[in-house]
């Protein structure tokens, strides 16, 4: 199963105006590695959950910032890329069938005194009814770093883009890609096969991308498939509402490049966004927690992973896994206040084994529900 496949499905329920509340034990905000593990751990201990993320694909920073970077400190995995880690975590979540809602940014939060539950609404219109909330938002919601040019806002979404949702719109057009990271170079290589002309504009002669990708781009430039322009975009020319060209400032002057589309891939900016207004104890853009259970200053809301802060905090994926495990066990008390959870080692939990192993477990005489494949992981 590839992360690309996950990214293509999105969330079928993301239409604006959705008012039917989706009831769940835990709402997990953030589908990065810690959020995905939290979803798995919720299933292990018997909690239902929904996962929501502002991005259009699961994986958080691992996919958006460094998908091909090697990771060496995940237990029992000597080395894997960030993309491979997300694929494995997604596969681990698969048996529980928890919905993942992509392209959704949480906004309003209301605590109901009558049943002690939370109502959370996204900017896109989804409404969640949760007993507890687990914030695994990394450095916050990632939003694209936009062009600081006066002409850009009127063209955004039509001719100026910060992502590439559909390749078809770029067929036989002149495309300029601004940026020098993995995303910029990857899209240049993809688009040069279908566009009339592709130019990469980057402020430096060196790129911040995987060596193999840089080599492919430079080879494409030698073959005349891609132009590489060193400089900074300083103006967009769109006299009649249609992009015609882009002005690039260079050390020895400047150049005007003809263009039909501009794709600006300057990276993502972290922003807590509306979560910063939820009345939590925030410190320097992080959320303070009680390290016994990673609960925030508001009972029933937990923070784990990079978004959480406490003395001697280690910003490691491994630490986030530990934090999520403890937080969810406290969250269980909010979902089932009249029940005392009894710990069972996973090796001896027959229902868990049956769900994870599926038919192979059933054929071995283990009883329990068959695994359900979530729509977003099919």
N, C-alpha and C positions, 0 to 999 in steps of 0.2 A: 504494500500500500504506500503510495507516495503522498508527500505533502501537497504537491500540485493538485492531486485529485481532491484533497480536502478543500483547497482554496477555491475550486470551481463551483462548489455546491452552494456555499453561503447559507442563508437562512430564509426558508420559504415563508416564514411568518413575520417578516420584517416590514410589512407595509405600514405606512403611517396611518394612525387612527385606530390601530389595534387596541381594544379596551378590555378584552377578556383576560382576567388575571390568570397567570400560569402559576399554579400552586406547587410548592416544593419545600422540602425540608431545609435545604441550603441553596442559596444563590452564590455561585462562584463568579467573581468579577475578574476576568483575565484568563486567557487561554494559552499562556506561556507554559514552560515546563512544569513550574510549580502548580499552576492551575490545573493542568492535565493530571498530574499525580494526585492532586487533591480530589479530583472527580473520581479517580480510581479508588482512593482511600475511603471516600464517602460510600461507595458501593460496597467495599469490604466490610464496613461496620454497620451497614444496613440503612444508610441515609439516601434519600432521593436528592437529586440536585439538577439544576440547570446551570449552564456555563454561558457567559456573555462576554464578548470582546469587541472592541471598536474596530479592529482590523478585519480584513476580508479573508484571513486565513489563520488557522491555529499556529501557535509557535512563538508569538511575542517577539522579543529581541532576537531569539535564536534564528528565526526565519527572516525577519525584516532587516537585521543588521549584520549578521555573520553566519549565514547558513552553511558555508563550507569550512568554517573554522573548526579545528580539532579540539575536542574536549577530553581531558585526561583524568579527571577526578570524580567520575561517577562510579560508585562501587560495582565491582564485578564486570565492568566494561573498561578494559585497558585503554581503548581509544575509540572515539566515534566522532563524526561531524555533528554540528548542531542540528542539521537537518535529520540525520539518522536518529538522534536522540528523540526528536519530536515524533518521528515515525514510530519509534518503539513505544513511546508513551501513549500515542494515539491508539496503537494496537492493544496496549494493555487496558485501555478504557473501553474498548469495543464491546466486551460481553455485557456491560451494564446498560448500554443503549441510552445514555444520558444525552439530552438535546444540547447542542452547542449553537448559540445564536451569534452569528458574525455580522460585522458592520453595525453594531449596536453600542451606543455610548450611554452609560447610566447617567441619569440626571437627578430627578427628585427622589427624596426618601421620606417616608412617613411611618411613624411607629403607632400601632393601634393599641390603645389601652385596654380594649375589651378582651382581646385574645392574645395580647403580647406578641403579635407578629408584625412583620415589616412589609410595607408596600413600596416597591421600587419601580420607577418608570424610566424608560430610555428615551433619548431625544427622538428616536425613530418611531416611538409609539407602543412598544411592548410594555406590558405591566406584569410584574412578578409579585407573588404573595409568598413570603419566605419566613420560616421560623428563625433562621440565622443567616448572616451574610459573611462570606469569606472574601476579603480583598486580596487578590494575588496579582495586582496590577503592575508589577515591576516598577518601572520609573514613572508610572502613570499612563494615561492614554497617549498613544503615539499619534501625533498629527504631522502631516508633511510640512517641511520648512518651505514656505511659499516665497515666490519672487517678490522682492521689495521694489517693484516698478509700478508706476501709476497706471500703465496701460493693462496690467495683468488681470485685475479682478473682472473686468468686463469680458475677458476672453476665457476665463477659467471654466472648465467643464466642456467647452466646445473645441477650442484651439490651443489652449494652454492646459497641460495635464500634469498631475503629480503622481499618477499611477497609469498603468496600461490595462484597463479592464477588457478591451476587445481589440485584437489585432486588425480586424477587418477595416476599421476606419482609417488605417494608415496605408492601405494598398494604393500604390502608384502616387504617393504624395512625397513632398519634400519635408523631411523630419529632422529637427535639431534636438539632440539630447544634451541637457546640461547636467554635468556631474562627472565624478571620476571614481565612483565606488562600484561594487559588484553589480548593483541593480542597473546602473547606467550602462555599463559595458555589456551585461547580459542582454538587455533590451536592444542595444545597438546591433548585436550579432543576430538577434531574432528578426529585427525590422529590416535589416539590409537585404533580406531575402525577398521582401514583398514591396518595400517602399521604392519610389523612384530614386531618392537620394537620401543618405543619412550622414549627418555630421555630429561629432561629439565636441562639445565646447567645455573645456576644463581649464581652471586657472593655473594649473601646473602642468609640466611636461610628464610628470610621473603620476601613476594612478594608484588608488587605494583599493585594489581588487586582487583576487587570486591570481597567482603568477600565470597559470595556464590560460585564464581568461584574457589577461593582458596580452599574452603572446598571440592568441587568436585574433584579437582586435588589431594588433599591429600588422599581422599577416593580411587581414582584410583591408587595412589601409594601403598596404603595399600593392594589393591586387586591385585597388580602386573601388572597393565596395563601400568603404567608410572614409570620410574625411575627419582628421583630428585637428582641431583648432585650439590653440592655447590662448586663453584670454578670459574676460569676464563680460557677460551680457549686461549692457547698460541701457538698452531701449528696445521696445517692440514697435514695429511699424504696422499699424492696422487702420489705415485711413477710412475705410468703409465698413468696419466691423469684421473684416476678414484679415487674418494675419498674412502679411506679404513678405516681411523680412525681419531680421534681428540684427541689431548693432552690437558688435563685440569690440571692447577696448583691449588693446594689446600694448606691450611695453614700447613698441616702436610705432605706435599709431593705432589703427583700428581697421575693421573690415565689416562689411554688411553682407549677411548671408541670406539668400532667398529661403523662405520657409512657409509651409502650409500649417505645420503643427510644431509646437514646442513642448517637450517633455522635460520638466525640471525635477531631477532626482538628487536633491541636495541632502537627503537624509530625513530623519524624523526627529521631532522635538517632543520631549516628555512633558506631560502636563497632567496634574491631578484633576484638573477641570472641576466639574460640579462636586466631586468627592471632597474637595477642600472646604465646601460649605456645609458639610454634614455634621458639624459640631464635634469632630474628633480632635484629639490632642495631636496636632501636627507640628513637626520640628524640622525646619529646613527642607520642606517638601516630602518628608517622610512621616509615617504614622507611628506614634509611640504605642507600645503594647506591654502587657503583663507577660513575662517570659514563662510563667507556669502554664499558660494556655494560649498565649498570643491573642488575647482579647484586647480590644481597644478601650478607650475611655467610655464608650457606650456599650452597655451589656448587650450581647448578642451579635456584635459586629467584630470580626476578627481580621487581622492583617498579617500576611505571611510573605516571604520572599523579599525582594529588594525594596518594596514599598514600606516594610516594617523597620522600625528602629528601636534599639535597646542597647544597654551597655555591652561592649565587646561584640557587637553584631558583626558577623562574617557574611559578606555578600557572595554566597556560594549557592549553586543549585542544590547541592546536598543539604545545606542548612535549611533551605526552603522546604524540602521534602519533610524534614523533621518537624518544622514548625507547623506545616499543614496537618500532619498526623495528630499532633497534640491539640491543635485548634478544633479539629473535627470531633474529637472525643468530648470536648466541652460543648460543642454545638449540638451534639446528640441530646444533651440535657434540655436544651431549648426546644428541640423538635418533639421530644417525648419526656415531658417533665414528670410524668407519673411512673416512669419505668427506670429501673436501674440496669444499665448495660452490663452484661457479663462478658468478659474478655475470653475469646477462644482463639488459640493459635491457628493461623490459616491452614496449616497442615491437617488439622482435625476438624475443620469446618466443612461438613459434607455439602451443604447448600452452596457455599462459596466455590468449592471445588467443581461441583456440577455446572455452575454458571460459567466459570472460566474455561473449563475443559470441554464443556458441551457434550456432544454425543459420545466422545471417547470416554468421558467419565461415566456417562449413563451405562455404556456397555460394560463397564467394569463393576457395575452394581451400586454406583453412587447415585442417590436420589437428589432431585432439585430441579429448578427451572432451567430450560435451555437458554443459551445466550441469545440476546437480541442484538442484531446489528443496527446501530443508529443510522438514520438516513444520511447524516453528514459524513459518515465513514464508509459508505458503500462504494 
